[in-house]
Amino acid sequence: MKRLFLLASLVLVLFSVTFARQGISKESSIEKAPKQEQWTPEKANAWYIKQGWLVGCNYIPAYAINQLEMWQSETFDTLAIDKELALAESIGMNTLRVFLHDLLWLQDAAGFKKRIDKFLSISKQHHIKIVLVLFDSCWDPLPKLGKQKEPLKGVHNSGWVQSPGRYILENMDAFPYLEQYIKDIITTFAKDERVLLWDLFNEPDNDSFKTYGKLEAKEKSVLSFELLKKTFLWARAVNPSQPVCASIWSGDWSSHANMKEIDRFIVENSDVINFHLYTGPEEFSKQVGYLKRYNRPLFCTEYLARPIGSTFQNILPIAKQNNVAAYNWGFMEGKIQTAYPWDSWDKPYDQEPTVWFHDIFRKDGTPYSQSEVEFIKQITGKDK
């Protein structure tokens, strides 16, 4: 614990120096900014009608183990991204969900935004609109810039990192750059038609304790909820042309009263309903029925867990029938290794699972399942 305390103190000192160099103010403008309101259901649905049915995936290039490796200048690979997005376009995908990271902005805001712009240009060439995720509460709570670790053999998503990391989350008042990060990124792309949606916070109350244990922040769910509330205010202060939201992912959705407090807050402040659901078709239909009560566009921004019945053939027809935007987890076999299931954290696999958990294509671009890819092309109309 003493080592953790010393490390936390060092991090605080380093970031204070960074603030001084960049001229980042420690005074929050959260109270000064005019508050923008949640979109009305009518406005949200009018916007959604223009989009058509949205089908895509959560995208990380095969070369990257996490968000940092995807975006850092030393590893950002436009040729690989272009090749993979062409593959996504070929099966009818018209949208992708992509994760950013606060440390990338802090390190080099101008360079980071240029790389985002380049990525958006590539996506536009392939007729794909992008959902940008700004914060993420999942997996490793101690992110570090620079060279990223290699994947653990046979383990699902062994290098993904949280944003912000533990020590920043535990000392939010000392890190005013979080507000400036949110406002600067959204302001830069606030009227950009290549950006479909702002996903402010991925699964904010996910504590990742089963995988990272004592490395997690104390009272993390409380701290994340506090940051979530601030993030909505910061985003509303910018008032982007795109909708803003955060994701709900667990608990009882059968009625508004039965939902967790944080989920009620999310749906009461989001322009669209953003949810994650790894279930079979019957449960998926039931939960979609519950969420229709909000009369807002529905975005299932995570699904696909083949061994438990969350498959393209089971889920996409229901999503299309109910006009639910659908984003499966995973695309290319790569460093995140999400063809392996969640239980690989408890018992790493010594060989490829017979049934892939996530992902669609192998490293060479051939499908994991040709019949599955043909089905995706058929339901998206790309086979015509």
C-alpha positions as CSV (number, residue, x, y, z in Angstrom):
1,M,0.0,0.0,0.0
2,K,2.9,2.3,0.7
3,R,4.2,1.8,-2.8
4,L,0.7,2.6,-4.2
5,F,0.6,5.8,-2.1
6,L,4.0,6.9,-3.3
7,L,3.0,6.2,-6.9
8,A,-0.2,8.2,-6.6
9,S,1.7,11.1,-5.1
10,L,4.2,11.0,-8.0
11,V,1.4,11.0,-10.5
12,L,-0.2,14.0,-8.9
13,V,3.1,15.9,-9.0
14,L,3.7,15.0,-12.6
15,F,0.2,16.1,-13.7
16,S,0.6,19.4,-11.7
17,V,3.8,20.1,-13.7
18,T,1.9,19.3,-16.9
19,F,-0.9,21.7,-16.0
20,A,1.7,24.5,-15.4
21,R,3.4,23.9,-18.7
22,Q,0.2,23.8,-20.8
23,G,-1.5,26.6,-18.9
24,I,-4.4,24.4,-17.9
25,S,-6.6,26.3,-15.5
26,K,-7.6,24.6,-12.2
27,E,-10.8,26.7,-12.1
28,S,-13.7,24.7,-13.3
29,S,-16.2,26.6,-15.6
30,I,-18.9,24.0,-14.9
31,E,-21.0,26.5,-12.9
32,K,-20.5,29.3,-15.4
33,A,-21.5,27.5,-18.6
34,P,-25.1,27.7,-19.8
35,K,-26.9,24.4,-19.3
36,Q,-28.3,22.8,-22.4
37,E,-31.3,20.5,-22.0
38,Q,-31.7,16.9,-23.0
39,W,-33.1,16.6,-26.5
40,T,-36.9,16.0,-26.6
41,P,-38.0,12.6,-27.8
42,E,-39.4,14.3,-30.9
43,K,-36.0,15.9,-31.7
44,A,-34.1,12.7,-31.1
45,N,-36.5,10.6,-33.3
46,A,-36.4,13.2,-36.1
47,W,-32.6,13.0,-36.1
48,Y,-32.7,9.2,-36.0
49,I,-35.1,8.8,-38.9
50,K,-32.5,10.5,-41.1
51,Q,-29.8,7.9,-40.2
52,G,-31.4,4.8,-41.6
53,W,-30.8,1.4,-39.8
54,L,-27.4,1.5,-38.2
55,V,-25.3,-1.6,-38.1
56,G,-21.6,-1.8,-37.0
57,C,-19.2,-2.9,-34.4
58,N,-16.9,-1.8,-31.6
59,Y,-13.7,-1.2,-33.5
60,I,-10.1,-1.5,-32.4
61,P,-7.5,-2.2,-35.1
62,A,-5.9,-5.7,-35.0
63,Y,-2.5,-4.0,-34.3
64,A,-3.7,-2.4,-31.0
65,I,-4.1,-4.0,-27.6
66,N,-6.0,-0.9,-26.3
67,Q,-7.1,2.7,-27.0
68,L,-3.6,4.1,-26.4
69,E,-1.9,1.8,-28.9
70,M,-4.6,2.6,-31.5
71,W,-4.1,6.3,-31.3
72,Q,-0.5,7.1,-30.1
73,S,1.6,8.7,-32.9
74,E,4.2,6.0,-32.8
75,T,1.6,3.2,-33.5
76,F,-1.3,5.0,-35.3
77,D,-1.5,3.1,-38.6
78,T,-3.8,4.6,-41.3
79,L,-3.0,1.9,-43.8
80,A,-4.2,-0.9,-41.5
81,I,-7.2,1.1,-40.5
82,D,-8.2,1.8,-44.1
83,K,-7.9,-1.9,-45.0
84,E,-10.0,-3.0,-42.0
85,L,-12.7,-0.3,-42.6
86,A,-12.9,-1.4,-46.2
87,L,-13.7,-4.9,-44.9
88,A,-16.4,-3.5,-42.6
89,E,-17.9,-1.6,-45.5
90,S,-17.9,-4.8,-47.6
91,I,-20.4,-6.5,-45.3
92,G,-22.7,-3.6,-44.9
93,M,-21.5,-1.9,-41.8
94,N,-22.3,1.8,-41.7
95,T,-21.1,2.8,-38.3
96,L,-18.4,2.0,-35.7
97,R,-18.0,2.7,-32.0
98,V,-14.5,3.8,-31.2
99,F,-12.8,4.6,-27.8
100,L,-10.6,7.6,-27.1
101,H,-8.5,8.3,-24.0
102,D,-7.9,11.4,-21.8
103,L,-4.1,10.8,-21.5
104,L,-3.7,11.1,-25.3
105,W,-5.3,14.5,-25.2
106,L,-3.2,15.6,-22.2
107,Q,0.0,14.4,-23.9
108,D,-0.6,16.2,-27.2
109,A,-4.1,17.6,-27.7
110,A,-3.4,19.0,-31.2
111,G,-1.7,15.8,-32.5
112,F,-4.5,13.6,-31.0
113,K,-7.2,15.7,-32.7
114,K,-5.4,15.5,-36.0
115,R,-5.3,11.7,-35.8
116,I,-9.0,11.6,-34.9
117,D,-9.7,13.8,-38.0
118,K,-7.6,11.4,-40.1
119,F,-9.5,8.5,-38.8
120,L,-12.8,10.2,-39.5
121,S,-11.7,11.0,-43.1
122,I,-10.9,7.3,-43.6
123,S,-14.3,6.3,-42.2
124,K,-16.1,8.7,-44.5
125,Q,-14.4,7.2,-47.5
126,H,-16.0,3.9,-46.5
127,H,-19.4,5.5,-45.8
128,I,-19.1,4.8,-42.0
129,K,-20.2,7.2,-39.3
130,I,-18.4,7.0,-35.9
131,V,-19.6,6.9,-32.3
132,L,-16.8,8.4,-30.1
133,V,-16.5,7.1,-26.5
134,L,-14.8,9.6,-24.2
135,F,-14.5,7.8,-20.8
136,D,-14.4,4.1,-20.0
137,S,-14.6,2.4,-16.6
138,C,-13.6,-1.1,-17.7
139,W,-10.4,-3.3,-17.3
140,D,-7.0,-2.0,-16.2
141,P,-7.2,1.0,-13.8
142,L,-3.6,2.0,-14.2
143,P,-3.2,3.2,-17.8
144,K,0.2,4.5,-18.9
145,L,1.4,6.2,-22.1
146,G,4.2,4.8,-24.2
147,K,4.8,1.2,-25.3
148,Q,1.9,-1.0,-24.2
149,K,2.3,-4.5,-22.8
150,E,1.9,-7.6,-24.9
151,P,-1.3,-9.7,-24.7
152,L,-1.5,-12.4,-22.1
153,K,-1.6,-15.7,-23.9
154,G,-5.2,-17.1,-24.3
155,V,-6.8,-14.3,-22.3
156,H,-9.7,-12.1,-23.3
157,N,-8.9,-8.3,-23.6
158,S,-5.9,-8.5,-21.4
159,G,-4.6,-5.0,-22.1
160,W,-7.6,-2.7,-22.3
161,V,-7.3,0.4,-20.0
162,Q,-9.7,2.6,-18.1
163,S,-10.1,6.3,-18.8
164,P,-9.5,8.1,-16.6
165,G,-7.2,5.9,-14.5
166,R,-7.6,5.2,-10.8
167,Y,-5.4,8.0,-9.4
168,I,-7.0,10.6,-11.5
169,L,-10.5,9.4,-10.7
170,E,-9.7,9.5,-7.0
171,N,-8.4,13.0,-7.2
172,M,-10.7,14.6,-9.8
173,D,-10.5,18.1,-8.1
174,A,-6.7,18.0,-8.8
175,F,-7.2,17.2,-12.5
176,P,-9.2,20.0,-14.1
177,Y,-8.0,18.9,-17.5
178,L,-10.8,16.3,-17.6
179,E,-13.3,19.1,-18.2
180,Q,-11.1,20.7,-20.9
181,Y,-10.5,17.3,-22.6
182,I,-14.3,16.7,-22.9
183,K,-15.0,20.2,-24.0
184,D,-12.2,20.5,-26.5
185,I,-12.8,17.1,-28.2
186,I,-16.5,17.7,-28.5
187,T,-16.1,21.4,-29.6
188,T,-13.6,20.4,-32.3
189,F,-16.1,17.9,-33.8
190,A,-19.4,19.4,-32.6
191,K,-20.7,20.0,-36.1
192,D,-18.8,17.2,-37.9
193,E,-21.2,15.0,-39.8
194,R,-18.7,12.2,-39.7
195,V,-19.4,11.9,-35.9
196,L,-22.7,10.2,-35.3
197,L,-23.0,10.2,-31.6
198,W,-21.1,11.1,-28.4
199,D,-20.9,8.2,-25.9
200,L,-19.7,10.0,-22.9
201,F,-19.0,7.1,-20.5
202,N,-18.8,3.4,-21.1
203,E,-20.3,1.4,-18.3
204,P,-19.5,3.9,-15.6
205,D,-20.4,1.7,-12.7
206,N,-18.4,-1.4,-13.9
207,D,-15.8,-1.9,-11.2
208,S,-13.6,-4.6,-13.0
209,F,-12.9,-6.0,-9.5
210,K,-13.0,-9.6,-10.7
211,T,-10.1,-9.0,-13.0
212,Y,-8.1,-6.2,-11.3
213,G,-9.0,-6.6,-7.6
214,K,-7.3,-4.3,-5.2
215,L,-5.9,-2.1,-8.0
216,E,-9.3,-0.6,-8.4
217,A,-10.2,2.7,-6.8
218,K,-12.0,2.6,-3.5
219,E,-15.6,3.6,-3.8
220,K,-15.1,3.6,-7.6
221,S,-18.8,3.5,-8.4
222,V,-19.4,6.6,-6.3
223,L,-16.5,8.5,-8.0
224,S,-17.5,7.4,-11.5
225,F,-21.1,8.6,-10.9
226,E,-19.7,12.0,-9.8
227,L,-17.6,12.2,-12.9
228,L,-20.5,11.0,-15.1
229,K,-22.7,13.9,-13.8
230,K,-20.0,16.4,-14.5
231,T,-19.4,15.0,-18.0
232,F,-23.0,15.4,-19.0
233,L,-22.8,19.1,-17.9
234,W,-19.5,19.6,-19.8
235,A,-21.0,18.1,-22.9
236,R,-24.2,20.1,-22.7
237,A,-22.2,23.3,-22.3
238,V,-20.7,22.6,-25.8
239,N,-24.2,21.8,-27.2
240,P,-23.0,19.6,-30.1
241,S,-25.1,19.0,-33.2
242,Q,-24.9,15.2,-32.4
243,P,-26.8,13.5,-29.6
244,V,-25.0,12.7,-26.3
245,C,-25.5,9.6,-24.1
246,A,-23.9,7.1,-21.8
247,S,-24.3,3.3,-21.5
248,I,-26.4,1.2,-19.2
249,W,-25.4,-2.4,-19.0
250,S,-26.8,-4.3,-16.0
251,G,-29.6,-4.4,-13.5
252,D,-33.4,-4.5,-13.7
253,W,-34.8,-2.4,-16.6
254,S,-38.4,-3.7,-16.3
255,S,-39.6,-0.3,-15.0
256,H,-38.0,3.1,-14.4
257,A,-38.4,2.7,-10.7
258,N,-36.6,-0.6,-10.6
259,M,-33.5,0.7,-12.4
260,K,-30.3,1.5,-10.5
261,E,-29.9,5.1,-9.6
262,I,-27.1,5.6,-12.0
263,D,-29.1,4.0,-14.8
264,R,-32.1,6.3,-14.1
265,F,-29.7,9.3,-14.3
266,I,-28.3,8.1,-17.6
267,V,-31.7,7.6,-19.3
268,E,-33.0,10.9,-17.8
269,N,-30.0,12.8,-19.4
270,S,-29.3,10.9,-22.6
271,D,-30.7,11.9,-26.0
272,V,-30.8,8.3,-27.1
273,I,-31.0,5.1,-25.0
274,N,-27.6,3.4,-25.1
275,F,-27.5,-0.1,-23.7
276,H,-25.4,-3.3,-23.7
277,L,-27.0,-6.7,-23.8
278,Y,-25.2,-10.1,-24.1
279,T,-28.2,-12.4,-24.1
280,G,-30.2,-14.8,-26.3
281,P,-33.0,-13.5,-28.6
282,E,-35.9,-13.9,-26.1
283,E,-34.3,-11.9,-23.4
284,F,-33.1,-9.3,-26.0
285,S,-36.7,-8.8,-27.2
286,K,-38.0,-8.4,-23.7
287,Q,-35.4,-5.8,-22.7
288,V,-35.9,-3.9,-25.9
289,G,-39.6,-3.8,-25.1
290,Y,-38.9,-2.4,-21.7
291,L,-36.6,0.4,-23.1
292,K,-39.2,1.4,-25.7
293,R,-41.1,3.2,-23.0
294,Y,-38.7,6.1,-23.3
295,N,-39.8,6.8,-26.9
296,R,-36.2,7.5,-27.9
297,P,-33.9,5.9,-30.4
298,L,-32.4,2.7,-29.1
299,F,-28.7,1.9,-29.5
300,C,-27.4,-1.5,-28.5
301,T,-23.8,-0.6,-28.5
302,E,-22.5,-4.0,-27.3
303,Y,-23.7,-7.5,-28.0
304,L,-22.4,-10.8,-29.4
305,A,-21.4,-13.6,-27.1
306,R,-21.9,-16.7,-29.4
307,P,-21.7,-19.4,-26.7
308,I,-24.7,-17.9,-24.8
309,G,-26.9,-17.3,-27.8
310,S,-26.0,-13.7,-28.5
311,T,-25.3,-14.2,-32.2
312,F,-25.8,-12.2,-35.4
313,Q,-28.5,-14.6,-36.6
314,N,-30.4,-14.3,-33.3
315,I,-30.0,-10.6,-32.6
316,L,-29.9,-8.6,-35.8
317,P,-33.4,-9.6,-37.0
318,I,-34.8,-8.3,-33.8
319,A,-32.8,-5.2,-33.9
320,K,-33.8,-4.5,-37.5
321,Q,-37.5,-5.2,-36.8
322,N,-37.4,-2.7,-33.9
323,N,-35.1,-0.2,-35.6
324,V,-32.4,-0.7,-32.9
325,A,-28.9,0.4,-33.9
326,A,-26.7,-2.6,-33.3
327,Y,-22.9,-2.7,-32.6
328,N,-21.4,-6.1,-31.9
329,W,-18.2,-6.3,-29.8
330,G,-15.1,-7.0,-31.9
331,F,-14.1,-7.0,-35.6
332,M,-10.6,-8.4,-36.4
333,E,-8.7,-11.1,-34.6
334,G,-5.9,-9.2,-33.0
335,K,-4.1,-8.1,-29.8
336,I,-7.3,-7.7,-27.8
337,Q,-8.0,-11.5,-28.3
338,T,-11.7,-11.2,-27.8
339,A,-12.4,-14.4,-29.6
340,Y,-11.6,-15.9,-26.2
341,P,-14.4,-15.7,-23.7
342,W,-14.6,-13.8,-20.4
343,D,-13.8,-16.9,-18.4
344,S,-10.3,-17.0,-19.9
345,W,-9.4,-14.5,-17.1
346,D,-9.9,-17.4,-14.6
347,K,-8.4,-20.1,-16.8
348,P,-6.4,-18.9,-19.9
349,Y,-6.9,-21.0,-23.0
350,D,-4.1,-22.9,-24.6
351,Q,-5.7,-22.9,-28.0
352,E,-8.4,-21.1,-30.0
353,P,-11.9,-21.7,-28.7
354,T,-14.0,-23.9,-30.9
355,V,-16.7,-21.2,-30.9
356,W,-15.4,-17.7,-31.0
357,F,-16.8,-15.4,-28.3
358,H,-16.5,-12.0,-30.2
359,D,-14.9,-10.9,-33.5
360,I,-15.8,-11.5,-37.1
361,F,-12.6,-11.8,-39.2
362,R,-9.3,-13.6,-38.9
363,K,-6.0,-11.7,-39.2
364,D,-5.8,-12.4,-42.9
365,G,-9.2,-11.0,-43.5
366,T,-11.0,-14.3,-44.0
367,P,-14.2,-14.7,-42.0
368,Y,-14.4,-16.8,-38.8
369,S,-17.7,-18.0,-40.3
370,Q,-18.5,-17.6,-43.9
371,S,-22.2,-18.3,-43.4
372,E,-22.3,-15.7,-40.6
373,V,-20.8,-13.0,-42.9
374,E,-23.2,-13.9,-45.7
375,F,-26.0,-13.4,-43.2
376,I,-24.7,-10.0,-42.2
377,K,-24.5,-9.0,-45.8
378,Q,-28.0,-10.2,-46.5
379,I,-29.6,-8.4,-43.6
380,T,-27.8,-5.2,-44.3
381,G,-28.6,-5.4,-48.0
382,K,-25.0,-5.5,-49.1
383,D,-25.5,-8.8,-51.0
384,K,-27.6,-7.0,-53.6
